[in-house]
Every structure is written in C-alpha cells, then in structure tokens.
Amino acid sequence: MKKIQLNSWWSNLLNGVLATAIGVGLTFEVNKLVERHNQQEAQRQAAMMAIYDIDELARKFEICKAREDAFFHVAMYLFAHPEEMATTSMDSLWMTSEYLHYDPATTPEWYDESTEKVFTTSMDAMVHLGDIAFYRNVQECYHLRRNLMNLLAQSATFHHPISDEFITEYRKQLSAADMGIKGMMEHDALVGFVQLMFRQPEVELYLQKYHSRNDTYELFLEQIKLLNQENKFIMNISEQEMKRYVQTHINKLVTATPKRLAGEWEHKHAQKTLTYNLRKDRTVIYTMHTEMQMGLYVHEEDINMSMLTPLVFSAEGQWDLQNDSLIVQFDSATVRILTFDPDLSCLPKSYLDSHRDSLEIQKNDYREKLIQSIKMGISQPEVHQVSISKTGNIMFWEDRTTMPWGEIHTDKTEFIKLTD
C-alpha cells in the first residue's frame, strides 16, 4: 500500500515538472513568435517609410521639372519673338522673369532631407530594415539626390543668369507709376525688364543649355524611380499596402464637421499671419498681419524710395461646409485697415520736414487704393478642401489651381487652432 502511494506521489511530481517545462517552453516559443512578428512589422513600417519618402522625392521633383519646362518654353518664345513683347500677358512676362532669376530664399521641396537623416545617422538602420540590398538602394537614392543638389549649386550650367542685384538696379530706375499697389512692376516696366534681361549674354547661354539640364533631370528621375520599384519588389510591398500606410501613418486625418471647424485658426508663413475665426453661427472674421513695401518718388533727390510698411486688415463674412469643402464668402463692405504705418525713417530729414502734409496725403491715397485692392481680392468666394487632424487642433487646406502653363498646382496650408 505504501509502495503504491509512493509511486503515485512520484508520478504526480513528474507530471507537475513536465507540465511546468512544457508551459515554460510554450511561453518561450510564443514570446519568440510575437517578438519575430513585431520585428518583421517594424521592418515593414521602416521600409514603407523609406519607399514613401523616395516616391515623394520623385513626385516633387517632377512638379519642379514640369514647371521649369513650361517656363523655358515661354521664355524661349519671347526670346525668339521680341516684337510680341509689348502685347504679351503679365503671366508670361513673370514666368520668363522667374525662369531666369535665382531666388536664394526659395528652396525646392525635393531638397527635404529629414527622412534621409534617419538612415544616414543610425547604424541600426541596415539591421532594422532587414535586407542589405534594400538598405543600399535607399542609400543610393539619397546619394543621387545629394549629387544633384551639389551639381545645381556648383555647375555653371545650372546657375540662373539674373541676380537680385540686377533686379534692384533696374527697380531704382523706375518711377512710382511703374510700380503696382503691392510693389510689383506694372506691365510696361516688366516688358522693359525682360527686354533688358534678354540683352545679357549670360541669358542666351542659359537658354541654350536647357537641354543639357533637362537630360540630367531625366536621368535622375529614371534612376530613383527604378531603384524604388526594386525596393518594393525586394520587400514585397504592394501599391495597396502603400496606400494603407499613407492613410494610417502620413495623413492621420479625420473628416471635417461644422463642430470640429468652429473656432479661431491661425496660419503663419514668413512675414504673414492669417487668422480665421469660424464662429458657430457660421459667421467668420478674417485678419491678416503682414509687411509690404510702399514706393515713393522723392523729386528733390531724384530717387525712388521703398518703405517697409506693417499692414493689418480684417474682413467679415459667412462660412459653410459642403461635403469636404470649406466655403468662405466675405462682404467687401466690412474691410477695415487696422494698421498701416509706413517707416518714414529712410527719407531725408529735410524732405520729411518740408513735405509732412503731402506725405500724409500720399499715405491716405495709398491706403484707399489698398482698400480697393483688398476688396477686389476677396470678392470671390474661397473654396478649400479641408480636413482635421485626429487631435482636432490642426486644420489642413488643400487648394488645386491650374496654372497658365497647364500644370495643376496643389497648395497645402496648415492652420493651428487657437480657441474653440
């Protein structure tokens, strides 16, 4: 009897130990499976982040290239047909001017290196991505971009022939009548400027080298597109999977509703601040803070002066939401200039003392013209495709415009919610 009890006890002990061992083993294997799954998922997320960034690089570069192509053909036509210059539209004249002028304040969107730095500064990136060939392809795409950026900065073939100094010297020769309300050249002055540019030997050389630049751009696009297609194949990532990634990781948006839109929203860009107070009763108050240049011709000195002028104005109206479109209609009668304060310190003191009254008259005339210009600018309803971040404190506007050269240009504007 005791023997039977001993055997039973020993059997129970063995069964308990075996069950524990199996349980530990199963837990260990399950944990390994979960860890492996999480690692694979992290690798795919990192891969899709890189693929998306390179797709965006190609898309943004194509937009810049299409713009340059269109501008070149306009500029080349005017260069070949100078007799048509006087009747050419303002759009075509500005396109020509922009094509030939380098603006150091403008950085192309495809220069954005924020995602690239994730891969170039982390030694874990190659391991984390899980595939050496994929990692090398990603690095090669970014290497090609850096090479092109260096080429654009260093090669004379890509250097725009017209500088800021060239424009400044020309503007000094213009009278107040040659300048528009916003400090832009009027038509005849712009015609003269384009004609002057075309007389520069550097301009003709720049136009002649268009095809060389274009070949470089085409090769760059072809290379990064092929590499990124290979990336998708290596990581077995479909277009449908990329779309889901964009929706869940890039956009992170929810549908706009009147309740979510109601509140005061602010957008800041350079020297400009826009505020839309979208009230719950569907009325809106719009305010803009900005700086402009007010032109003044000083007869005694025979010079044109440009005065920095802080400007704040407001307008009121109605807003509505139709599907995903925010519609804002202002009442031009509500336009108010709240601040208009030209900086007169640049004027000679003797001129200020002797022309104080006339300066005040000119300031008031300019103010009235400015009001009329603002009223014209807000006469048509604004229509923006709108969405809201999941947090509810960021509003995104997307506006599509067909440019004179046929390109569909998309502007994305981000607003921060100040108050509900």
PLY file of the C-alpha trace (Angstrom):
ply
format ascii 1.0
element vertex 420
property float x
property float y
property float z
element edge 419
property int vertex1
property int vertex2
end_header
0.00 0.00 0.00
2.83 2.39 0.88
4.58 1.46 -2.31
1.53 2.38 -4.31
1.29 5.74 -2.56
4.99 6.40 -3.20
4.63 5.63 -6.86
1.55 7.84 -7.08
3.40 10.70 -5.39
6.40 10.27 -7.70
4.11 10.16 -10.73
2.35 13.38 -9.69
5.70 15.07 -9.17
6.93 14.05 -12.60
3.68 15.16 -14.22
3.91 18.54 -12.49
7.51 19.06 -13.54
6.71 18.00 -17.10
3.69 20.31 -17.30
5.77 23.20 -16.00
8.51 22.51 -18.51
6.03 22.32 -21.36
4.38 25.56 -20.15
7.71 27.36 -19.99
8.66 26.01 -23.39
5.39 27.09 -24.95
5.61 30.54 -23.37
9.16 30.93 -24.66
8.16 29.89 -28.18
5.09 32.14 -28.16
7.22 35.06 -26.98
9.72 34.35 -29.75
6.90 34.27 -32.31
5.47 37.57 -31.02
8.92 39.14 -30.97
9.62 37.90 -34.50
6.26 39.22 -35.72
6.85 42.61 -34.07
10.33 42.81 -35.61
9.00 41.94 -39.07
6.21 44.51 -38.70
8.72 47.16 -37.59
10.92 46.32 -40.59
8.00 46.71 -42.99
6.99 50.02 -41.42
10.56 51.32 -41.74
10.75 50.07 -45.33
7.46 51.73 -46.26
8.61 54.99 -44.66
11.69 54.97 -46.89
9.76 53.95 -50.02
7.15 56.65 -49.42
9.85 59.30 -48.93
11.57 58.37 -52.21
8.22 58.28 -54.06
7.56 61.78 -52.70
11.04 62.88 -53.78
10.27 61.75 -57.35
6.80 63.34 -57.31
8.05 66.71 -56.03
10.96 66.71 -58.47
8.61 66.00 -61.39
6.48 69.01 -60.38
9.57 71.27 -60.33
10.72 69.89 -63.65
7.30 70.39 -65.30
7.28 73.98 -64.05
10.77 74.62 -65.44
9.84 73.06 -68.79
6.78 75.30 -69.12
8.70 78.43 -68.07
11.52 77.66 -70.52
9.16 77.38 -73.49
7.53 80.72 -72.63
10.92 82.42 -72.19
12.30 80.87 -75.38
9.26 82.00 -77.39
9.63 85.61 -76.20
13.38 85.49 -76.85
12.70 84.37 -80.42
9.79 86.84 -80.95
10.78 90.15 -79.28
8.27 92.00 -81.48
5.43 90.39 -79.48
6.75 91.53 -76.10
4.56 94.63 -75.78
1.35 92.59 -76.14
2.47 89.66 -74.01
0.44 88.88 -70.87
1.72 89.64 -67.38
1.71 85.90 -66.60
4.11 85.13 -69.45
6.38 88.02 -68.53
6.55 86.90 -64.89
7.19 83.29 -65.91
10.13 84.48 -68.03
11.48 86.61 -65.21
11.21 83.77 -62.68
12.86 81.30 -65.04
15.95 83.48 -65.43
16.21 84.81 -61.86
17.69 82.89 -58.93
15.82 83.46 -55.68
18.06 82.34 -52.77
15.07 82.42 -50.40
13.31 79.65 -52.34
14.20 76.04 -51.51
12.67 73.30 -53.71
10.51 70.82 -51.78
12.54 67.87 -53.07
15.54 69.15 -51.06
13.86 67.92 -47.82
16.37 65.55 -46.16
14.56 64.90 -42.85
13.76 61.23 -43.56
17.17 60.61 -45.12
18.85 61.59 -41.86
17.13 58.65 -40.14
19.14 56.31 -42.36
22.44 58.18 -42.57
22.82 58.89 -38.85
21.76 55.48 -37.46
23.95 52.40 -37.73
20.92 50.32 -36.72
19.06 51.23 -39.90
20.58 48.47 -42.03
19.75 45.80 -39.41
16.32 47.27 -38.71
15.33 47.24 -42.37
16.15 43.55 -42.54
17.61 43.50 -46.06
21.06 44.75 -47.10
20.09 45.16 -50.79
17.10 47.29 -49.83
19.19 49.41 -47.46
21.80 50.01 -50.18
19.09 51.01 -52.67
17.67 53.55 -50.24
21.12 54.99 -49.61
21.77 55.15 -53.36
18.57 57.17 -53.93
19.61 59.69 -51.30
23.16 59.73 -52.68
21.78 60.60 -56.13
19.80 63.48 -54.63
22.83 64.88 -52.82
24.88 64.66 -56.03
22.21 66.57 -57.96
21.94 69.23 -55.23
25.71 69.72 -55.37
25.62 69.89 -59.16
22.92 72.58 -59.09
24.94 74.59 -56.58
28.35 74.29 -58.27
27.91 73.85 -62.03
27.67 76.98 -64.18
25.21 75.13 -66.45
22.57 75.35 -63.70
23.28 78.87 -62.44
20.47 81.35 -63.13
21.87 84.36 -65.00
19.84 87.12 -63.27
20.71 88.09 -59.69
18.89 90.08 -57.01
21.37 92.91 -57.56
20.43 93.09 -61.25
16.74 93.47 -60.33
17.49 96.06 -57.64
19.46 98.23 -60.06
16.62 98.12 -62.58
13.98 98.98 -59.97
15.96 102.07 -58.95
15.34 103.50 -62.41
11.56 103.13 -62.19
9.08 105.81 -61.19
6.21 105.39 -58.74
3.85 104.96 -61.71
5.85 101.92 -62.82
5.09 100.10 -59.57
1.78 98.48 -58.65
-0.07 98.65 -55.35
1.81 95.65 -53.93
5.27 96.78 -55.02
5.19 94.73 -58.25
6.18 96.12 -61.64
3.40 97.27 -63.96
3.18 95.80 -67.48
5.36 98.30 -69.36
8.04 98.24 -66.66
8.05 94.43 -66.72
8.35 94.43 -70.53
11.39 96.71 -70.21
12.88 94.42 -67.59
12.50 91.28 -69.74
13.98 93.12 -72.73
16.96 94.17 -70.59
17.46 90.59 -69.38
17.45 89.27 -72.95
20.28 91.65 -73.83
22.57 89.94 -71.30
24.87 87.35 -72.97
24.53 85.06 -69.92
20.79 84.75 -70.57
21.20 83.45 -74.11
23.79 80.94 -72.90
21.45 79.77 -70.12
18.63 79.22 -72.63
20.97 77.27 -74.92
21.90 74.90 -72.07
18.30 73.94 -71.31
18.55 70.53 -72.99
21.71 69.67 -71.07
19.95 70.45 -67.78
16.86 68.55 -68.87
18.88 65.42 -69.72
20.37 65.50 -66.22
16.92 65.79 -64.65
15.52 62.95 -66.78
18.38 60.63 -65.82
17.96 61.43 -62.12
14.23 60.68 -62.23
14.72 57.46 -64.15
17.34 56.20 -61.68
15.43 56.85 -58.45
12.16 55.50 -59.89
13.84 52.24 -60.97
15.57 51.88 -57.61
12.33 52.43 -55.70
10.43 49.95 -57.86
13.15 47.45 -56.99
12.73 48.41 -53.32
9.04 47.45 -53.41
9.89 44.15 -55.09
12.64 43.29 -52.58
10.38 43.96 -49.59
7.26 42.51 -51.30
5.25 45.69 -50.71
2.23 46.28 -52.94
0.74 49.61 -54.03
-2.36 48.81 -51.97
-0.20 48.32 -48.89
1.50 51.66 -49.56
-1.89 53.39 -49.79
-2.89 51.97 -46.41
0.43 53.11 -44.96
-0.15 56.68 -46.20
-3.67 56.76 -44.77
-2.68 55.46 -41.34
0.81 56.93 -40.87
1.10 60.02 -43.08
-2.28 61.71 -43.28
-3.71 60.80 -39.86
-6.79 62.87 -40.63
-10.48 62.78 -39.82
-13.40 64.22 -41.77
-14.14 67.88 -41.07
-17.50 68.68 -39.47
-19.02 72.09 -38.58
-18.40 71.32 -34.90
-14.73 70.48 -35.49
-14.22 73.55 -37.71
-15.76 76.08 -35.30
-13.03 78.10 -33.59
-10.16 80.50 -34.26
-7.45 79.18 -36.60
-4.04 80.68 -37.35
-1.53 80.16 -40.17
1.95 81.71 -40.15
4.24 81.93 -43.18
7.34 84.13 -43.37
6.17 87.70 -42.58
2.48 86.88 -42.91
-0.06 85.69 -40.31
-3.63 84.73 -41.29
-6.41 84.24 -38.75
-9.87 82.79 -39.50
-12.38 82.96 -36.65
-15.04 80.46 -37.78
-17.94 81.12 -35.44
-20.63 78.59 -34.54
-23.31 80.86 -36.07
-21.49 80.43 -39.45
-20.08 83.98 -39.49
-16.34 84.49 -39.98
-13.82 87.21 -39.11
-10.63 87.17 -41.16
-7.48 89.07 -40.13
-4.12 89.37 -41.91
-0.88 90.67 -40.38
1.84 91.27 -42.98
4.53 93.64 -44.24
4.60 95.35 -47.61
6.78 97.81 -49.50
5.33 101.25 -50.19
7.04 103.06 -53.07
7.65 106.82 -53.08
9.44 109.03 -55.60
11.47 111.83 -53.94
11.68 114.64 -56.52
14.36 116.68 -54.75
16.72 113.71 -54.59
15.54 112.18 -57.90
15.33 108.75 -56.30
12.70 106.08 -55.71
12.33 105.03 -52.08
10.81 101.79 -50.86
9.43 101.93 -47.31
8.72 98.88 -45.17
5.07 99.13 -44.13
3.42 96.93 -41.46
-0.14 96.18 -42.52
-3.07 94.66 -40.62
-6.55 94.40 -42.12
-9.74 92.47 -41.43
-12.91 91.40 -43.22
-16.11 89.64 -42.17
-18.47 87.26 -43.90
-20.11 83.83 -43.85
-18.74 80.28 -43.91
-20.24 76.90 -44.75
-19.13 73.28 -45.10
-20.30 71.30 -48.16
-19.01 67.71 -48.21
-15.26 68.21 -47.62
-15.15 71.80 -48.93
-14.96 74.86 -46.69
-16.63 77.82 -48.41
-15.93 81.37 -47.17
-17.66 84.42 -48.65
-16.59 87.86 -47.43
-18.58 91.10 -47.50
-16.35 93.74 -49.11
-18.12 96.47 -47.14
-16.60 95.07 -43.93
-12.96 95.54 -45.00
-11.06 97.52 -42.38
-7.39 98.53 -42.33
-6.34 98.29 -38.68
-2.65 99.12 -39.12
-0.92 100.94 -41.98
2.30 102.52 -40.79
4.99 103.25 -43.43
8.51 103.52 -42.00
9.47 107.09 -42.98
12.88 106.94 -41.29
14.52 106.09 -44.63
13.55 109.51 -46.03
15.90 112.52 -45.77
15.04 114.65 -42.69
14.86 117.81 -44.79
12.31 116.14 -47.06
10.25 114.95 -44.08
10.15 118.44 -42.57
9.14 120.18 -45.77
6.68 117.58 -47.10
4.94 116.28 -44.00
1.48 117.33 -45.22
1.93 115.99 -48.73
3.29 112.73 -47.33
0.16 112.34 -45.25
-1.97 112.92 -48.36
0.05 110.32 -50.32
-0.27 107.88 -47.43
-4.06 108.30 -47.35
-4.31 107.92 -51.14
-2.22 104.76 -50.96
-4.41 103.49 -48.13
-7.58 103.98 -50.19
-6.06 102.20 -53.18
-5.04 99.39 -50.86
-8.59 99.03 -49.55
-9.92 98.78 -53.10
-7.27 96.19 -53.94
-8.21 94.11 -50.86
-11.92 94.34 -51.74
-11.20 93.03 -55.24
-9.09 90.24 -53.77
-11.92 88.97 -51.52
-14.79 89.49 -53.96
-14.91 85.83 -54.99
-15.75 83.05 -52.50
-12.89 80.97 -51.13
-13.28 77.21 -51.57
-10.83 74.92 -49.79
-10.76 71.14 -49.48
-10.49 70.77 -45.71
-9.59 68.06 -43.19
-8.79 67.93 -39.49
-6.07 66.11 -37.56
-7.16 63.35 -35.19
-6.18 65.59 -32.28
-8.60 68.26 -33.53
-6.12 71.13 -33.18
-4.72 71.22 -36.75
-6.70 72.08 -39.89
-5.39 71.35 -43.39
-6.45 73.16 -46.55
-5.72 71.73 -49.98
-6.19 74.03 -52.97
-5.68 72.98 -56.58
-5.05 75.59 -59.26
-4.49 75.10 -62.98
-1.50 77.30 -63.80
-1.24 79.26 -67.09
1.26 76.68 -68.37
-1.19 73.79 -67.79
0.26 72.32 -64.60
-2.16 71.56 -61.75
-0.57 73.16 -58.71
-1.57 71.92 -55.24
-1.13 74.19 -52.23
-1.38 72.69 -48.75
-1.89 75.08 -45.85
-1.77 74.17 -42.17
-3.71 76.08 -39.51
-3.29 75.77 -35.73
-6.38 76.05 -33.55
-6.09 78.91 -31.04
-9.52 78.75 -29.37
-12.74 76.73 -29.72
0 1
1 2
2 3
3 4
4 5
5 6
6 7
7 8
8 9
9 10
10 11
11 12
12 13
13 14
14 15
15 16
16 17
17 18
18 19
19 20
20 21
21 22
22 23
23 24
24 25
25 26
26 27
27 28
28 29
29 30
30 31
31 32
32 33
33 34
34 35
35 36
36 37
37 38
38 39
39 40
40 41
41 42
42 43
43 44
44 45
45 46
46 47
47 48
48 49
49 50
50 51
51 52
52 53
53 54
54 55
55 56
56 57
57 58
58 59
59 60
60 61
61 62
62 63
63 64
64 65
65 66
66 67
67 68
68 69
69 70
70 71
71 72
72 73
73 74
74 75
75 76
76 77
77 78
78 79
79 80
80 81
81 82
82 83
83 84
84 85
85 86
86 87
87 88
88 89
89 90
90 91
91 92
92 93
93 94
94 95
95 96
96 97
97 98
98 99
99 100
100 101
101 102
102 103
103 104
104 105
105 106
106 107
107 108
108 109
109 110
110 111
111 112
112 113
113 114
114 115
115 116
116 117
117 118
118 119
119 120
120 121
121 122
122 123
123 124
124 125
125 126
126 127
127 128
128 129
129 130
130 131
131 132
132 133
133 134
134 135
135 136
136 137
137 138
138 139
139 140
140 141
141 142
142 143
143 144
144 145
145 146
146 147
147 148
148 149
149 150
150 151
151 152
152 153
153 154
154 155
155 156
156 157
157 158
158 159
159 160
160 161
161 162
162 163
163 164
164 165
165 166
166 167
167 168
168 169
169 170
170 171
171 172
172 173
173 174
174 175
175 176
176 177
177 178
178 179
179 180
180 181
181 182
182 183
183 184
184 185
185 186
186 187
187 188
188 189
189 190
190 191
191 192
192 193
193 194
194 195
195 196
196 197
197 198
198 199
199 200
200 201
201 202
202 203
203 204
204 205
205 206
206 207
207 208
208 209
209 210
210 211
211 212
212 213
213 214
214 215
215 216
216 217
217 218
218 219
219 220
220 221
221 222
222 223
223 224
224 225
225 226
226 227
227 228
228 229
229 230
230 231
231 232
232 233
233 234
234 235
235 236
236 237
237 238
238 239
239 240
240 241
241 242
242 243
243 244
244 245
245 246
246 247
247 248
248 249
249 250
250 251
251 252
252 253
253 254
254 255
255 256
256 257
257 258
258 259
259 260
260 261
261 262
262 263
263 264
264 265
265 266
266 267
267 268
268 269
269 270
270 271
271 272
272 273
273 274
274 275
275 276
276 277
277 278
278 279
279 280
280 281
281 282
282 283
283 284
284 285
285 286
286 287
287 288
288 289
289 290
290 291
291 292
292 293
293 294
294 295
295 296
296 297
297 298
298 299
299 300
300 301
301 302
302 303
303 304
304 305
305 306
306 307
307 308
308 309
309 310
310 311
311 312
312 313
313 314
314 315
315 316
316 317
317 318
318 319
319 320
320 321
321 322
322 323
323 324
324 325
325 326
326 327
327 328
328 329
329 330
330 331
331 332
332 333
333 334
334 335
335 336
336 337
337 338
338 339
339 340
340 341
341 342
342 343
343 344
344 345
345 346
346 347
347 348
348 349
349 350
350 351
351 352
352 353
353 354
354 355
355 356
356 357
357 358
358 359
359 360
360 361
361 362
362 363
363 364
364 365
365 366
366 367
367 368
368 369
369 370
370 371
371 372
372 373
373 374
374 375
375 376
376 377
377 378
378 379
379 380
380 381
381 382
382 383
383 384
384 385
385 386
386 387
387 388
388 389
389 390
390 391
391 392
392 393
393 394
394 395
395 396
396 397
397 398
398 399
399 400
400 401
401 402
402 403
403 404
404 405
405 406
406 407
407 408
408 409
409 410
410 411
411 412
412 413
413 414
414 415
415 416
416 417
417 418
418 419
